[in-house]
Amino acid sequence: MFDRREGVLCVLTRGDETLTLPFDALPQDAREGDTLVHTAAGWRIDEEATAARRARIDGLMARLFEKK
């Protein structure tokens, strides 16, 4: 997962693992929170996994901030 950008670098995380890469190694439209997959052709955004992850987080946020 694309965790954050630090200047010309980006930080990817998976569980407890961290990978730091040049930002220009990622797709131009990559943004923080995207799920990325490395292939022989380079990095690509996994649109389906990213959407599922964002939907899960939105659901958690809604439950956290729901009015009682």
LOFI-51394 format. One line per field, with one value per atom (N, C-alpha, C): residue number from 1; residue in one letter; y, x, z. Coordinates in nm, 3 decimals. Layout:
% LOFI-51394
nr <- (NUM; ...)
rest <- (A; ...)
north <- (Y; ...)
east <- (X; ...)
up <- (Z; ...)
***
This chain:
% LOFI-51394
nr <- (1; 1; 1; 2; 2; 2; 3; 3; 3; 4; 4; 4; 5; 5; 5; 6; 6; 6; 7; 7; 7; 8; 8; 8; 9; 9; 9; 10; 10; 10; 11; 11; 11; 12; 12; 12; 13; 13; 13; 14; 14; 14; 15; 15; 15; 16; 16; 16; 17; 17; 17; 18; 18; 18; 19; 19; 19; 20; 20; 20; 21; 21; 21; 22; 22; 22; 23; 23; 23; 24; 24; 24; 25; 25; 25; 26; 26; 26; 27; 27; 27; 28; 28; 28; 29; 29; 29; 30; 30; 30; 31; 31; 31; 32; 32; 32; 33; 33; 33; 34; 34; 34; 35; 35; 35; 36; 36; 36; 37; 37; 37; 38; 38; 38; 39; 39; 39; 40; 40; 40; 41; 41; 41; 42; 42; 42; 43; 43; 43; 44; 44; 44; 45; 45; 45; 46; 46; 46; 47; 47; 47; 48; 48; 48; 49; 49; 49; 50; 50; 50; 51; 51; 51; 52; 52; 52; 53; 53; 53; 54; 54; 54; 55; 55; 55; 56; 56; 56; 57; 57; 57; 58; 58; 58; 59; 59; 59; 60; 60; 60; 61; 61; 61; 62; 62; 62; 63; 63; 63; 64; 64; 64; 65; 65; 65; 66; 66; 66; 67; 67; 67; 68; 68; 68)
rest <- (M; M; M; F; F; F; D; D; D; R; R; R; R; R; R; E; E; E; G; G; G; V; V; V; L; L; L; C; C; C; V; V; V; L; L; L; T; T; T; R; R; R; G; G; G; D; D; D; E; E; E; T; T; T; L; L; L; T; T; T; L; L; L; P; P; P; F; F; F; D; D; D; A; A; A; L; L; L; P; P; P; Q; Q; Q; D; D; D; A; A; A; R; R; R; E; E; E; G; G; G; D; D; D; T; T; T; L; L; L; V; V; V; H; H; H; T; T; T; A; A; A; A; A; A; G; G; G; W; W; W; R; R; R; I; I; I; D; D; D; E; E; E; E; E; E; A; A; A; T; T; T; A; A; A; A; A; A; R; R; R; R; R; R; A; A; A; R; R; R; I; I; I; D; D; D; G; G; G; L; L; L; M; M; M; A; A; A; R; R; R; L; L; L; F; F; F; E; E; E; K; K; K; K; K; K)
north <- (-0.116; 0.000; 0.124; 0.222; 0.349; 0.426; 0.430; 0.490; 0.642; 0.687; 0.830; 0.866; 0.995; 1.049; 1.132; 1.116; 1.194; 1.256; 1.374; 1.441; 1.364; 1.322; 1.249; 1.098; 1.057; 0.915; 0.887; 0.760; 0.717; 0.595; 0.577; 0.466; 0.374; 0.248; 0.146; 0.056; 0.011; -0.077; -0.199; -0.310; -0.433; -0.501; -0.494; -0.548; -0.470; -0.541; -0.477; -0.441; -0.474; -0.447; -0.306; -0.242; -0.109; -0.110; -0.046; -0.036; 0.110; 0.164; 0.303; 0.302; 0.375; 0.380; 0.523; 0.548; 0.680; 0.697; 0.816; 0.840; 0.816; 0.848; 0.831; 0.685; 0.590; 0.448; 0.403; 0.485; 0.450; 0.508; 0.456; 0.517; 0.665; 0.746; 0.890; 0.924; 0.840; 0.871; 0.804; 0.744; 0.680; 0.786; 0.752; 0.845; 0.767; 0.837; 0.773; 0.692; 0.571; 0.481; 0.380; 0.399; 0.303; 0.171; 0.062; -0.070; -0.088; -0.120; -0.134; -0.278; -0.318; -0.451; -0.435; -0.512; -0.507; -0.619; -0.583; -0.679; -0.667; -0.751; -0.745; -0.609; -0.545; -0.416; -0.299; -0.326; -0.219; -0.222; -0.110; -0.100; -0.060; -0.115; -0.074; -0.065; 0.015; 0.030; -0.083; -0.151; -0.253; -0.181; -0.142; -0.060; -0.130; -0.258; -0.333; -0.340; -0.373; -0.381; -0.243; -0.140; -0.004; 0.038; 0.012; 0.048; -0.028; -0.157; -0.237; -0.185; -0.151; -0.100; 0.033; 0.123; 0.253; 0.238; 0.146; 0.122; 0.069; -0.020; -0.075; 0.035; 0.121; 0.231; 0.330; 0.360; 0.450; 0.395; 0.263; 0.199; 0.209; 0.186; 0.199; 0.343; 0.438; 0.579; 0.617; 0.569; 0.599; 0.543; 0.420; 0.361; 0.436; 0.478; 0.547; 0.682; 0.753; 0.887; 0.893; 0.779; 0.783; 0.841; 0.917; 0.981; 0.880; 0.891; 0.800; 0.873)
east <- (0.084; 0.000; 0.089; 0.051; 0.123; 0.090; 0.184; 0.162; 0.178; 0.292; 0.316; 0.429; 0.433; 0.540; 0.631; 0.760; 0.860; 0.955; 0.920; 1.000; 0.995; 1.112; 1.119; 1.102; 1.082; 1.065; 0.921; 0.884; 0.754; 0.777; 0.689; 0.699; 0.580; 0.610; 0.506; 0.511; 0.395; 0.390; 0.305; 0.342; 0.263; 0.287; 0.186; 0.203; 0.312; 0.412; 0.524; 0.638; 0.624; 0.730; 0.716; 0.830; 0.833; 0.931; 0.892; 0.976; 0.978; 1.097; 1.111; 1.161; 1.090; 1.121; 1.121; 1.186; 1.170; 1.023; 0.969; 0.829; 0.800; 0.896; 0.871; 0.870; 0.894; 0.882; 0.735; 0.648; 0.507; 0.430; 0.308; 0.225; 0.200; 0.187; 0.168; 0.045; -0.058; -0.182; -0.190; -0.081; -0.079; -0.093; -0.171; -0.187; -0.187; -0.166; -0.160; -0.287; -0.269; -0.381; -0.405; -0.344; -0.362; -0.293; -0.356; -0.294; -0.216; -0.089; -0.002; 0.044; 0.063; 0.111; 0.234; 0.336; 0.457; 0.451; 0.471; 0.471; 0.604; 0.622; 0.743; 0.755; 0.641; 0.640; 0.654; 0.655; 0.666; 0.548; 0.525; 0.417; 0.288; 0.176; 0.045; -0.050; -0.154; -0.255; -0.355; -0.383; -0.487; -0.617; -0.692; -0.812; -0.915; -0.935; -1.035; -0.998; -0.874; -0.829; -0.830; -0.794; -0.795; -0.937; -1.033; -1.173; -1.228; -1.197; -1.244; -1.186; -1.060; -0.995; -1.055; -1.077; -1.135; -1.279; -1.356; -1.494; -1.493; -1.401; -1.391; -1.356; -1.263; -1.223; -1.339; -1.410; -1.526; -1.630; -1.654; -1.749; -1.704; -1.577; -1.523; -1.535; -1.505; -1.514; -1.659; -1.753; -1.894; -1.938; -1.896; -1.933; -1.867; -1.743; -1.671; -1.737; -1.783; -1.836; -1.989; -2.056; -2.202; -2.257; -2.365; -2.427; -2.509; -2.504; -2.580; -2.688)
up <- (0.000; 0.000; 0.000; -0.077; -0.084; 0.043; 0.136; 0.266; 0.262; 0.209; 0.210; 0.113; 0.083; 0.000; 0.090; 0.070; 0.144; 0.042; -0.005; -0.107; -0.238; -0.287; -0.414; -0.393; -0.267; -0.235; -0.194; -0.200; -0.149; -0.061; 0.035; 0.128; 0.105; 0.077; 0.061; 0.184; 0.229; 0.345; 0.314; 0.381; 0.376; 0.510; 0.596; 0.730; 0.800; 0.849; 0.918; 0.824; 0.696; 0.599; 0.542; 0.517; 0.458; 0.341; 0.232; 0.113; 0.071; 0.052; 0.007; -0.137; -0.223; -0.366; -0.415; -0.529; -0.591; -0.633; -0.608; -0.640; -0.788; -0.875; -1.018; -1.064; -0.971; -1.004; -1.004; -0.945; -0.935; -1.054; -1.078; -1.183; -1.152; -1.255; -1.236; -1.153; -1.161; -1.090; -0.952; -0.905; -0.773; -0.665; -0.562; -0.451; -0.320; -0.213; -0.083; -0.058; -0.008; 0.018; -0.091; -0.209; -0.318; -0.286; -0.326; -0.318; -0.449; -0.437; -0.553; -0.569; -0.693; -0.727; -0.815; -0.783; -0.866; -0.969; -1.095; -1.205; -1.280; -1.378; -1.459; -1.530; -1.557; -1.626; -1.529; -1.399; -1.300; -1.204; -1.137; -1.040; -1.109; -1.059; -1.108; -0.989; -1.005; -0.901; -0.914; -0.804; -0.801; -0.764; -0.866; -0.848; -0.760; -0.781; -0.704; -0.555; -0.526; -0.386; -0.320; -0.396; -0.342; -0.308; -0.398; -0.372; -0.252; -0.241; -0.128; 0.004; 0.002; 0.123; 0.165; 0.068; 0.100; 0.151; 0.093; 0.139; 0.282; 0.313; 0.449; 0.548; 0.511; 0.599; 0.616; 0.508; 0.517; 0.613; 0.606; 0.697; 0.842; 0.867; 1.003; 1.054; 0.969; 1.008; 1.039; 0.958; 0.981; 1.115; 1.147; 1.276; 1.391; 1.372; 1.478; 1.511; 1.410; 1.431; 1.426; 1.426; 1.420; 1.550; 1.532; 1.648; 1.725; 1.855; 1.939; 2.012)
***
